[in-house]
Amino acid sequence: MGSFSIWHWLIVLLIVIMIFGTKKLKNIGSDLGGAVKGFKDGMKDGSTPAEDKAAAPAAAVSADKNTIDVEVKNKP
């Protein structure tokens, strides 16, 4: 009764697929992957010094001339 066998996990997987469907599970997987990537990028940005942050946007704009930098302002 300690651990589940491979058959238990296959039955659980089959039930989950039957309930949610493969398309919904694919969307959940891609959303979760995007969230993890965003978290990693945020952690990477938090560990860089302030000097590197100021120089990074200028280098990105000069490298790709098709990129447009837009700042969004909220209405009061």
DSSP file (Angstrom, degrees, kcal/mol; ACC not computed):
  #  RESIDUE AA STRUCTURE BP1 BP2  ACC     N-H-->O    O-->H-N    N-H-->O    O-->H-N    TCO  KAPPA ALPHA  PHI   PSI    X-CA   Y-CA   Z-CA
    1    1 A M              0   0    0      0, 0.0     3,-0.1     0, 0.0     0, 0.0   0.000 360.0 360.0 360.0   4.6    0.0    0.0    0.0
    2    2 A G        +     0   0    0      1,-0.2     2,-0.3     2,-0.0     0, 0.0   0.952 360.0  13.7 -77.5 -51.3    3.1    2.2    0.0
    3    3 A S  S    S-     0   0    0      0, 0.0     2,-0.3     0, 0.0    -1,-0.2  -0.880  75.2-111.8-128.7 159.7    3.5    3.2   -3.7
    4    4 A F        -     0   0    0     -2,-0.3     2,-0.1    -3,-0.1    -2,-0.0  -0.606  28.8-130.3 -87.3 147.2    1.5    3.0   -6.8
    5    5 A S     >  -     0   0    0     -2,-0.3     4,-1.6     1,-0.1     3,-0.4  -0.350  33.0 -97.3 -86.2 175.0    2.4    0.7   -9.7
    6    6 A I  H  > S+     0   0    0      1,-0.2     4,-2.1     2,-0.2     5,-0.2   0.822 123.3  59.5 -63.1 -31.0    2.6    1.8  -13.3
    7    7 A W  H  > S+     0   0    0      2,-0.2     4,-2.1     1,-0.2    -1,-0.2   0.872 102.0  52.4 -67.5 -36.6   -0.9    0.5  -13.9
    8    8 A H  H  > S+     0   0    0     -3,-0.4     4,-2.2     1,-0.2    -1,-0.2   0.932 110.8  47.3 -63.0 -44.6   -2.3    2.8  -11.3
    9    9 A W  H  X S+     0   0    0     -4,-1.6     4,-2.4     1,-0.2    -2,-0.2   0.869 110.4  52.3 -66.6 -36.6   -0.7    5.8  -12.9
   10   10 A L  H  X S+     0   0    0     -4,-2.1     4,-2.3     2,-0.2    -1,-0.2   0.895 109.9  48.6 -66.5 -39.1   -1.9    4.8  -16.4
   11   11 A I  H  X S+     0   0    0     -4,-2.1     4,-2.2     2,-0.2    -2,-0.2   0.917 112.0  48.8 -66.1 -42.6   -5.4    4.5  -15.2
   12   12 A V  H  X S+     0   0    0     -4,-2.2     4,-2.3     2,-0.2    -2,-0.2   0.911 111.9  49.7 -62.0 -42.7   -5.2    7.9  -13.5
   13   13 A L  H  X S+     0   0    0     -4,-2.4     4,-2.3     1,-0.2    -2,-0.2   0.905 110.0  50.9 -63.0 -42.1   -3.8    9.4  -16.7
   14   14 A L  H  X S+     0   0    0     -4,-2.3     4,-2.1     2,-0.2    -2,-0.2   0.900 110.7  48.5 -62.6 -42.3   -6.5    7.8  -18.8
   15   15 A I  H  X S+     0   0    0     -4,-2.2     4,-2.1     2,-0.2    -2,-0.2   0.907 111.0  50.3 -65.6 -41.7   -9.2    9.3  -16.5
   16   16 A V  H  X>S+     0   0    0     -4,-2.3     4,-2.7     1,-0.2     5,-0.5   0.913 111.5  48.4 -62.9 -42.8   -7.6   12.8  -16.6
   17   17 A I  H  X5S+     0   0    0     -4,-2.3     4,-1.8     1,-0.2    -1,-0.2   0.891 111.3  50.5 -64.9 -39.2   -7.5   12.7  -20.4
   18   18 A M  H  <5S+     0   0    0     -4,-2.1    -1,-0.2    -5,-0.2    -2,-0.2   0.869 115.4  42.8 -66.9 -35.8  -11.1   11.6  -20.6
   19   19 A I  H  <5S+     0   0    0     -4,-2.1    -2,-0.2    -5,-0.1    -1,-0.2   0.949 129.4  22.6 -75.5 -50.1  -12.2   14.4  -18.3
   20   20 A F  H  <5S-     0   0    0     -4,-2.7     4,-0.4    -5,-0.2    -3,-0.2   0.796  99.1-133.7 -92.8 -30.5  -10.2   17.3  -19.7
   21   21 A G     X< -     0   0    0     -4,-1.8     4,-1.8    -5,-0.5     5,-0.1   0.067  26.2 -88.5  87.0 155.1   -9.4   16.2  -23.2
   22   22 A T  H  > S+     0   0    0      1,-0.2     4,-2.2     2,-0.2     5,-0.2   0.853 122.4  54.9 -71.5 -34.4   -6.1   16.4  -25.0
   23   23 A K  H  > S+     0   0    0      2,-0.2     4,-2.2     1,-0.2    -1,-0.2   0.925 109.7  46.3 -66.0 -43.6   -6.5   19.9  -26.4
   24   24 A K  H  > S+     0   0    0     -4,-0.4     4,-2.3     1,-0.2    -1,-0.2   0.901 112.6  50.4 -65.5 -40.2   -7.2   21.4  -22.9
   25   25 A L  H  X S+     0   0    0     -4,-1.8     4,-2.3     2,-0.2    -1,-0.2   0.872 109.1  52.3 -65.4 -35.9   -4.3   19.5  -21.4
   26   26 A K  H  X S+     0   0    0     -4,-2.2     4,-2.3     2,-0.2    -2,-0.2   0.914 110.2  48.0 -65.1 -42.4   -2.0   20.8  -24.2
   27   27 A N  H  X S+     0   0    0     -4,-2.2     4,-2.3     2,-0.2    -2,-0.2   0.894 111.3  50.3 -64.7 -39.6   -3.1   24.4  -23.5
   28   28 A I  H  X S+     0   0    0     -4,-2.3     4,-2.5     2,-0.2    -1,-0.2   0.911 110.7  50.5 -64.1 -41.5   -2.5   23.9  -19.8
   29   29 A G  H  X S+     0   0    0     -4,-2.3     4,-2.3     2,-0.2    -2,-0.2   0.906 111.7  46.2 -63.5 -42.5    1.0   22.5  -20.5
   30   30 A S  H  X S+     0   0    0     -4,-2.3     4,-2.2     2,-0.2    -1,-0.2   0.883 113.1  49.9 -70.0 -36.5    1.9   25.4  -22.8
   31   31 A D  H  X S+     0   0    0     -4,-2.3     4,-2.1     2,-0.2    -2,-0.2   0.904 111.7  48.5 -65.2 -41.0    0.6   28.0  -20.2
   32   32 A L  H  X S+     0   0    0     -4,-2.5     4,-2.3     2,-0.2    -2,-0.2   0.904 111.1  50.4 -65.7 -40.9    2.5   26.3  -17.5
   33   33 A G  H  X S+     0   0    0     -4,-2.3     4,-2.3     1,-0.2    -2,-0.2   0.898 110.4  49.7 -63.4 -40.6    5.7   26.3  -19.6
   34   34 A G  H  X S+     0   0    0     -4,-2.2     4,-2.4     2,-0.2    -1,-0.2   0.878 110.2  50.9 -64.8 -37.7    5.3   30.0  -20.4
   35   35 A A  H  X S+     0   0    0     -4,-2.1     4,-2.2     2,-0.2    -2,-0.2   0.908 110.7  48.1 -66.5 -41.3    4.8   30.8  -16.7
   36   36 A V  H  X S+     0   0    0     -4,-2.3     4,-2.4     2,-0.2    -2,-0.2   0.908 112.1  49.6 -65.3 -41.3    7.9   28.9  -15.7
   37   37 A K  H  X S+     0   0    0     -4,-2.3     4,-2.5     1,-0.2    -2,-0.2   0.915 111.1  49.2 -63.8 -42.4    9.9   30.6  -18.4
   38   38 A G  H  X S+     0   0    0     -4,-2.4     4,-2.3     2,-0.2    -1,-0.2   0.883 110.8  50.8 -63.1 -38.4    8.6   34.0  -17.3
   39   39 A F  H  X S+     0   0    0     -4,-2.2     4,-2.4     2,-0.2    -2,-0.2   0.918 110.5  48.5 -64.9 -43.3    9.6   33.2  -13.7
   40   40 A K  H  X S+     0   0    0     -4,-2.4     4,-2.2     2,-0.2    -2,-0.2   0.910 111.8  49.2 -63.6 -41.9   13.1   32.2  -14.7
   41   41 A D  H  X S+     0   0    0     -4,-2.5     4,-2.5     1,-0.2    -1,-0.2   0.894 111.0  50.9 -64.0 -38.8   13.5   35.4  -16.8
   42   42 A G  H  X S+     0   0    0     -4,-2.3     4,-1.8     2,-0.2    -2,-0.2   0.890 110.5  48.2 -65.1 -39.2   12.3   37.4  -13.8
   43   43 A M  H  X S+     0   0    0     -4,-2.4     4,-0.9     2,-0.2    -1,-0.2   0.875 111.6  50.5 -68.0 -36.0   14.7   35.7  -11.5
   44   44 A K  H  X S+     0   0    0     -4,-2.2     4,-0.6     1,-0.2     3,-0.5   0.906 110.8  48.6 -67.8 -41.3   17.5   36.3  -14.0
   45   45 A D  H >< S+     0   0    0     -4,-2.5     3,-0.6     1,-0.2    -2,-0.2   0.845 107.7  56.1 -67.1 -33.5   16.6   40.0  -14.2
   46   46 A G  H 3< S+     0   0    0     -4,-1.8    -1,-0.2     1,-0.2    -2,-0.2   0.739 105.4  51.5 -70.9 -22.5   16.5   40.4  -10.5
   47   47 A S  H 3< S+     0   0    0     -4,-0.9    -1,-0.2    -3,-0.5    -2,-0.2   0.570  89.7  93.2 -93.7  -8.3   20.0   39.1  -10.0
   48   48 A T  S << S-     0   0    0     -3,-0.6     5,-0.0    -4,-0.6    -3,-0.0  -0.591  83.0-106.1 -84.3 147.3   21.7   41.4  -12.5
   49   49 A P     >  -     0   0    0      0, 0.0     4,-1.3     0, 0.0     3,-0.3  -0.217  29.1-109.8 -65.5 162.0   23.2   44.7  -11.3
   50   50 A A  H  > S+     0   0    0      1,-0.2     4,-1.6     2,-0.2     5,-0.1   0.814 115.7  60.2 -64.5 -32.0   21.4   48.0  -12.1
   51   51 A E  H  > S+     0   0    0      1,-0.2     4,-1.4     2,-0.2    -1,-0.2   0.899 104.2  49.2 -64.1 -40.7   24.1   49.1  -14.6
   52   52 A D  H  > S+     0   0    0     -3,-0.3     4,-1.7     1,-0.2    -1,-0.2   0.848 106.5  56.8 -68.6 -33.6   23.5   46.1  -16.8
   53   53 A K  H  < S+     0   0    0     -4,-1.3    -1,-0.2     1,-0.2    -2,-0.2   0.900 106.5  49.1 -63.8 -40.8   19.7   46.7  -16.8
   54   54 A A  H  X S+     0   0    0     -4,-1.6     4,-0.6     1,-0.2    -1,-0.2   0.853 114.5  44.8 -69.4 -34.1   20.2   50.2  -18.1
   55   55 A A  H  X S+     0   0    0     -4,-1.4     4,-1.6     1,-0.2    -1,-0.2   0.749  99.9  71.3 -81.4 -24.9   22.5   49.1  -20.9
   56   56 A A  H  X S+     0   0    0     -4,-1.7     4,-2.0     1,-0.2     5,-0.2   0.910  94.8  49.0 -64.6 -46.8   20.4   46.0  -22.0
   57   57 A P  H  > S+     0   0    0      0, 0.0     4,-2.1     0, 0.0    -1,-0.2   0.889 109.9  52.3 -63.5 -36.3   17.4   47.8  -23.7
   58   58 A A  H  X S+     0   0    0     -4,-0.6     4,-1.9     1,-0.2    -2,-0.2   0.894 110.5  48.0 -65.2 -38.4   19.7   50.1  -25.7
   59   59 A A  H  X S+     0   0    0     -4,-1.6     4,-1.5     1,-0.2    -1,-0.2   0.868 110.8  51.5 -68.9 -36.5   21.6   47.0  -27.0
   60   60 A A  H  X S+     0   0    0     -4,-2.0     4,-1.4     2,-0.2    -2,-0.2   0.885 110.6  47.9 -68.8 -38.2   18.4   45.2  -27.9
   61   61 A V  H  < S+     0   0    0     -4,-2.1     6,-0.2     1,-0.2    -2,-0.2   0.900 112.4  47.9 -70.4 -40.3   17.0   48.1  -29.9
   62   62 A S  H  < S+     0   0    0     -4,-1.9    -1,-0.2     1,-0.2    -2,-0.2   0.800 109.8  53.8 -72.0 -26.9   20.2   48.7  -31.9
   63   63 A A  H  < S+     0   0    0     -4,-1.5     2,-0.5     1,-0.2    -1,-0.2   0.849 116.2  36.0 -75.4 -34.1   20.4   45.0  -32.7
   64   64 A D    ><  -     0   0    0     -4,-1.4     3,-1.1    -5,-0.1    -1,-0.2  -0.935  61.9-173.9-124.9 107.7   16.9   44.7  -34.1
   65   65 A K  T 3  S+     0   0    0     -2,-0.5    -1,-0.1     1,-0.2    -4,-0.1   0.591  82.0  65.3 -78.0 -10.5   15.7   47.7  -36.1
   66   66 A N  T 3  S+     0   0    0      2,-0.0     2,-0.3     0, 0.0    -1,-0.2   0.523  79.8 100.9 -87.5  -6.3   12.2   46.2  -36.5
   67   67 A T    <   -     0   0    0     -3,-1.1     2,-0.5    -6,-0.2    -3,-0.0  -0.633  57.2-159.0 -84.2 134.7   11.5   46.3  -32.7
   68   68 A I        -     0   0    0     -2,-0.3     2,-0.6     2,-0.0    -2,-0.0  -0.965   8.3-145.8-114.9 125.1    9.3   49.1  -31.4
   69   69 A D        -     0   0    0     -2,-0.5     2,-0.4     2,-0.0    -2,-0.0  -0.806  22.3-177.9 -92.8 122.5    9.5   50.0  -27.8
   70   70 A V        -     0   0    0     -2,-0.6     2,-0.5     2,-0.0    -2,-0.0  -0.965  16.2-153.3-125.3 136.1    6.2   51.1  -26.3
   71   71 A E        -     0   0    0     -2,-0.4     2,-0.4     2,-0.0    -2,-0.0  -0.937  13.6-145.2-110.2 128.1    5.4   52.3  -22.8
   72   72 A V        -     0   0    0     -2,-0.5     2,-0.4     2,-0.0    -2,-0.0  -0.770  12.5-164.8 -95.0 132.0    1.9   51.8  -21.6
   73   73 A K        -     0   0    0     -2,-0.4     2,-0.3     0, 0.0    -2,-0.0  -0.956  15.4-131.5-117.2 134.9    0.4   54.5  -19.3
   74   74 A N        -     0   0    0     -2,-0.4    -2,-0.0     1,-0.0     0, 0.0  -0.601  20.8-121.4 -83.7 143.1   -2.7   53.9  -17.2
   75   75 A K              0   0    0     -2,-0.3    -1,-0.0     1,-0.1     0, 0.0  -0.644 360.0 360.0 -80.6 139.0   -5.5   56.5  -17.2
   76   76 A P              0   0    0      0, 0.0    -1,-0.1     0, 0.0    -2,-0.0   0.501 360.0 360.0 -73.7 360.0   -6.3   58.0  -13.8
